[in-house]
Amino acid sequence: MEQNQFCPECGKPYRTRKLAYAIVVIALIVGISMFQIVYFQTQITSLRDDLQITKGNLQASENKVILANRKAEMLENELSHYKLNPPTLSELKTFLAEDTIDQNKWIEGVYICMNYAEDLKEHARSYGYNISYVLINFDYTYNSYSDSAGHTLNGAYLSDGTWVWIEPQTDEIIYGNPTNYKSLENQMETFYGVSSVHITEIAIIW
């Protein structure tokens, strides 16, 4: 039969003391384990919170991108209404036939050639057509009399690349070239009823 040995200091049996030590050690291990569990749970909760915040930020960024794309689409649609295009010859003829600016009354010093050209350009813009404003200085001869004068009309590139001059007072279309004025000079001779016209300066404004 095993005999208990007693501690000379406290008088308790050694087995009881060993058991107490074991309980203390187990309690420490359990305590440390619980602390680690609580610590890791806290870290997991923090990471989950960070993940939710990150998801929220990503969603917000995604929403901003979607909103930006929608705004860009809206602007593109809006700009398409203001984009001017060269008309076809048929479109230009139809536009001029429907336009009534050529019927406006000439009033010296009040409503003259530049006003006809300005109004035709703006009216064409409302149809989406890109028509220019053309300023001309020219010399002319009438019988033996010679002088210089100025005139304003319109010009445009057609959809096929052809250049035409447009006399807004008569809706006449003159085929030509923006750097070669011969056909326009011939038309101006008839328009003004003079012997000859020589264009000295020209400015095309879009």
ZAKEVEX-977595 format. One record per residue (C-alpha): residue number from 1; residue in three letters; z, y negated, x negated. Coordinates in steps of 0.2 Angstrom, whole numbers, padded with zeros to 4 digits. Each point is the difference from the previous one (the first is absolute). Layout:
<recs>
+-----+--------+-------+-------+-------+
! num ! residu !    up ! north !  east !
+-----+--------+-------+-------+-------+
! NUM !    ala !     Z !     Y !     X !
...
+-----+--------+-------+-------+-------+
</recs>
This chain:
<recs>
+-----+--------+-------+-------+-------+
! num ! residu !    up ! north !  east !
+-----+--------+-------+-------+-------+
!   1 !    met !  0000 !  0000 !  0000 !
!   2 !    glu ! -0005 ! -0017 ! -0007 !
!   3 !    gln !  0014 ! -0012 ! -0003 !
!   4 !    asn ! -0003 ! -0019 !  0002 !
!   5 !    gln !  0003 ! -0010 ! -0015 !
!   6 !    phe !  0008 ! -0017 !  0002 !
!   7 !    cys ! -0003 ! -0017 ! -0008 !
!   8 !    pro !  0015 ! -0005 ! -0010 !
!   9 !    glu ! -0004 ! -0018 !  0004 !
!  10 !    cys ! -0002 !  0000 !  0019 !
!  11 !    gly !  0007 !  0017 !  0004 !
!  12 !    lys ! -0015 !  0005 !  0011 !
!  13 !    pro ! -0010 !  0016 ! -0003 !
!  14 !    tyr ! -0015 ! -0002 ! -0011 !
!  15 !    arg ! -0011 !  0007 !  0014 !
!  16 !    thr !  0005 ! -0013 !  0012 !
!  17 !    arg ! -0004 ! -0013 ! -0013 !
!  18 !    lys ! -0017 !  0007 ! -0004 !
!  19 !    leu ! -0004 !  0000 !  0019 !
!  20 !    ala !  0005 ! -0018 !  0001 !
!  21 !    tyr ! -0011 ! -0004 ! -0015 !
!  22 !    ala ! -0015 !  0009 !  0008 !
!  23 !    ile !  0003 ! -0009 !  0016 !
!  24 !    val !  0000 ! -0017 ! -0009 !
!  25 !    val ! -0016 !  0005 ! -0009 !
!  26 !    ile ! -0009 !  0006 !  0016 !
!  27 !    ala !  0006 ! -0016 !  0008 !
!  28 !    leu ! -0008 ! -0011 ! -0014 !
!  29 !    ile ! -0016 !  0010 !  0001 !
!  30 !    val ! -0001 ! -0002 !  0018 !
!  31 !    gly !  0004 ! -0018 ! -0001 !
!  32 !    ile ! -0013 ! -0003 ! -0013 !
!  33 !    ser ! -0012 !  0010 !  0010 !
!  34 !    met !  0004 ! -0011 !  0016 !
!  35 !    phe ! -0002 ! -0016 ! -0010 !
!  36 !    gln ! -0017 !  0006 ! -0007 !
!  37 !    ile ! -0005 !  0005 !  0018 !
!  38 !    val !  0005 ! -0017 !  0007 !
!  39 !    tyr ! -0008 ! -0009 ! -0015 !
!  40 !    phe ! -0017 !  0010 !  0002 !
!  41 !    gln !  0001 ! -0003 !  0019 !
!  42 !    thr !  0002 ! -0019 ! -0003 !
!  43 !    gln ! -0015 !  0001 ! -0012 !
!  44 !    ile ! -0010 !  0009 !  0013 !
!  45 !    thr !  0004 ! -0012 !  0013 !
!  46 !    ser ! -0004 ! -0014 ! -0011 !
!  47 !    leu ! -0017 !  0008 ! -0005 !
!  48 !    arg ! -0004 !  0003 !  0019 !
!  49 !    asp !  0004 ! -0019 !  0003 !
!  50 !    asp ! -0011 ! -0005 ! -0014 !
!  51 !    leu ! -0014 !  0012 !  0006 !
!  52 !    gln !  0002 ! -0008 !  0018 !
!  53 !    ile ! -0001 ! -0018 ! -0008 !
!  54 !    thr ! -0015 !  0006 ! -0010 !
!  55 !    lys ! -0009 !  0007 !  0015 !
!  56 !    gly !  0004 ! -0016 !  0010 !
!  57 !    asn ! -0008 ! -0010 ! -0014 !
!  58 !    leu ! -0015 !  0011 ! -0001 !
!  59 !    gln ! -0002 ! -0001 !  0018 !
!  60 !    ala !  0002 ! -0019 !  0000 !
!  61 !    ser ! -0013 !  0000 ! -0015 !
!  62 !    glu ! -0012 !  0011 !  0010 !
!  63 !    asn !  0002 ! -0011 !  0016 !
!  64 !    lys ! -0004 ! -0015 ! -0011 !
!  65 !    val ! -0016 !  0008 ! -0007 !
!  66 !    ile ! -0005 !  0005 !  0018 !
!  67 !    leu !  0003 ! -0018 !  0006 !
!  68 !    ala ! -0009 ! -0007 ! -0015 !
!  69 !    asn ! -0015 !  0012 !  0004 !
!  70 !    arg !  0000 ! -0005 !  0018 !
!  71 !    lys !  0000 ! -0019 ! -0005 !
!  72 !    ala ! -0014 !  0003 ! -0012 !
!  73 !    glu ! -0010 !  0009 !  0014 !
!  74 !    met !  0003 ! -0015 !  0012 !
!  75 !    leu ! -0005 ! -0012 ! -0013 !
!  76 !    glu ! -0016 !  0010 ! -0004 !
!  77 !    asn ! -0004 !  0000 !  0019 !
!  78 !    glu !  0004 ! -0018 !  0001 !
!  79 !    leu ! -0011 ! -0005 ! -0015 !
!  80 !    ser ! -0014 !  0011 !  0007 !
!  81 !    his ! -0002 ! -0013 !  0014 !
!  82 !    tyr ! -0002 ! -0014 ! -0012 !
!  83 !    lys ! -0012 !  0009 ! -0012 !
!  84 !    leu ! -0017 ! -0008 !  0000 !
!  85 !    asn ! -0015 !  0011 ! -0002 !
!  86 !    pro ! -0019 ! -0005 ! -0003 !
!  87 !    pro ! -0009 !  0002 !  0016 !
!  88 !    thr ! -0016 !  0010 !  0003 !
!  89 !    leu ! -0016 ! -0010 !  0004 !
!  90 !    ser !  0002 !  0006 !  0018 !
!  91 !    glu !  0018 ! -0005 !  0001 !
!  92 !    leu ! -0004 ! -0017 ! -0008 !
!  93 !    lys ! -0014 ! -0003 !  0013 !
!  94 !    thr !  0011 !  0005 !  0014 !
!  95 !    phe !  0014 ! -0011 ! -0006 !
!  96 !    leu ! -0012 ! -0015 ! -0002 !
!  97 !    ala ! -0007 !  0003 !  0017 !
!  98 !    glu !  0017 !  0000 !  0008 !
!  99 !    asp !  0006 ! -0014 ! -0010 !
! 100 !    thr ! -0002 ! -0018 !  0008 !
! 101 !    ile !  0004 ! -0011 ! -0015 !
! 102 !    asp ! -0018 ! -0004 ! -0002 !
! 103 !    gln !  0001 ! -0008 !  0017 !
! 104 !    asn !  0013 ! -0013 ! -0006 !
! 105 !    lys ! -0006 ! -0018 !  0000 !
! 106 !    trp ! -0003 ! -0008 ! -0016 !
! 107 !    ile !  0010 ! -0016 ! -0002 !
! 108 !    glu ! -0003 ! -0010 ! -0015 !
! 109 !    gly !  0015 ! -0002 ! -0011 !
! 110 !    val !  0011 !  0010 !  0012 !
! 111 !    tyr ! -0009 !  0017 !  0003 !
! 112 !    ile ! -0013 !  0004 ! -0014 !
! 113 !    cys ! -0007 !  0014 ! -0010 !
! 114 !    met !  0016 !  0005 ! -0008 !
! 115 !    asn !  0009 !  0001 !  0016 !
! 116 !    tyr ! -0013 !  0012 !  0007 !
! 117 !    ala !  0002 !  0011 ! -0016 !
! 118 !    glu !  0019 ! -0001 !  0001 !
! 119 !    asp !  0001 !  0005 !  0018 !
! 120 !    leu ! -0013 !  0015 ! -0002 !
! 121 !    lys !  0010 !  0006 ! -0015 !
! 122 !    glu !  0016 !  0000 !  0010 !
! 123 !    his ! -0008 !  0008 !  0015 !
! 124 !    ala ! -0008 !  0014 ! -0010 !
! 125 !    arg !  0018 !  0003 ! -0007 !
! 126 !    ser !  0006 !  0004 !  0017 !
! 127 !    tyr ! -0013 !  0013 !  0001 !
! 128 !    gly !  0005 !  0007 ! -0016 !
! 129 !    tyr ! -0016 ! -0005 ! -0009 !
! 130 !    asn !  0001 ! -0008 ! -0018 !
! 131 !    ile ! -0012 ! -0015 !  0000 !
! 132 !    ser !  0001 ! -0014 ! -0013 !
! 133 !    tyr ! -0001 ! -0018 !  0000 !
! 134 !    val ! -0014 ! -0008 ! -0010 !
! 135 !    leu ! -0001 ! -0017 ! -0007 !
! 136 !    ile ! -0016 ! -0007 ! -0006 !
! 137 !    asn ! -0007 ! -0015 ! -0009 !
! 138 !    phe ! -0018 ! -0002 ! -0001 !
! 139 !    asp ! -0015 ! -0012 ! -0004 !
! 140 !    tyr ! -0013 ! -0002 !  0013 !
! 141 !    thr ! -0017 ! -0009 !  0002 !
! 142 !    tyr ! -0007 ! -0007 !  0016 !
! 143 !    asn ! -0018 ! -0006 ! -0003 !
! 144 !    ser !  0002 ! -0012 ! -0015 !
! 145 !    tyr !  0019 ! -0003 !  0003 !
! 146 !    ser !  0013 !  0010 ! -0010 !
! 147 !    asp !  0018 !  0001 !  0002 !
! 148 !    ser !  0016 !  0011 ! -0002 !
! 149 !    ala !  0011 !  0007 !  0014 !
! 150 !    gly !  0012 !  0014 !  0004 !
! 151 !    his !  0001 !  0014 !  0013 !
! 152 !    thr !  0012 !  0013 !  0005 !
! 153 !    leu ! -0004 !  0017 !  0008 !
! 154 !    asn !  0006 !  0018 ! -0002 !
! 155 !    gly ! -0005 !  0016 ! -0010 !
! 156 !    ala !  0005 !  0018 !  0001 !
! 157 !    tyr ! -0003 !  0017 ! -0008 !
! 158 !    leu ! -0005 !  0013 !  0013 !
! 159 !    ser !  0007 !  0017 !  0000 !
! 160 !    asp ! -0015 !  0007 ! -0010 !
! 161 !    gly !  0003 ! -0013 ! -0013 !
! 162 !    thr ! -0014 ! -0012 !  0006 !
! 163 !    trp !  0004 ! -0019 ! -0002 !
! 164 !    val ! -0005 ! -0011 !  0014 !
! 165 !    trp !  0002 ! -0019 !  0003 !
! 166 !    ile !  0006 ! -0005 !  0018 !
! 167 !    glu ! -0004 ! -0017 !  0007 !
! 168 !    pro !  0014 ! -0003 !  0012 !
! 169 !    gln ! -0009 ! -0014 !  0010 !
! 170 !    thr ! -0014 !  0012 !  0005 !
! 171 !    asp !  0007 !  0017 ! -0003 !
! 172 !    glu ! -0015 !  0003 ! -0012 !
! 173 !    ile !  0002 !  0014 ! -0012 !
! 174 !    ile ! -0009 ! -0002 ! -0017 !
! 175 !    tyr ! -0002 !  0014 ! -0012 !
! 176 !    gly !  0002 ! -0004 ! -0018 !
! 177 !    asn !  0011 !  0001 ! -0015 !
! 178 !    pro !  0016 ! -0010 ! -0005 !
! 179 !    thr ! -0007 ! -0004 ! -0017 !
! 180 !    asn ! -0018 ! -0003 !  0006 !
! 181 !    tyr ! -0002 ! -0014 !  0013 !
! 182 !    lys ! -0019 !  0000 !  0003 !
! 183 !    ser !  0001 !  0007 !  0018 !
! 184 !    leu !  0014 ! -0012 !  0004 !
! 185 !    glu ! -0010 ! -0015 ! -0007 !
! 186 !    asn ! -0015 !  0005 !  0011 !
! 187 !    gln !  0011 !  0001 !  0015 !
! 188 !    met !  0008 ! -0016 ! -0003 !
! 189 !    glu ! -0017 ! -0009 ! -0002 !
! 190 !    thr ! -0004 !  0006 !  0018 !
! 191 !    phe !  0018 ! -0004 !  0006 !
! 192 !    tyr !  0000 ! -0018 ! -0007 !
! 193 !    gly ! -0019 ! -0003 !  0003 !
! 194 !    val ! -0003 ! -0005 ! -0018 !
! 195 !    ser ! -0013 !  0004 ! -0013 !
! 196 !    ser !  0011 !  0009 ! -0013 !
! 197 !    val !  0018 !  0005 ! -0003 !
! 198 !    his !  0007 !  0004 ! -0017 !
! 199 !    ile !  0018 !  0006 !  0000 !
! 200 !    thr !  0010 ! -0007 ! -0015 !
! 201 !    glu !  0017 !  0006 !  0003 !
! 202 !    ile !  0008 !  0014 !  0011 !
! 203 !    ala !  0018 !  0006 !  0003 !
! 204 !    ile !  0003 !  0016 !  0010 !
! 205 !    ile !  0018 !  0001 !  0007 !
! 206 !    trp !  0007 !  0016 !  0008 !
+-----+--------+-------+-------+-------+
</recs>
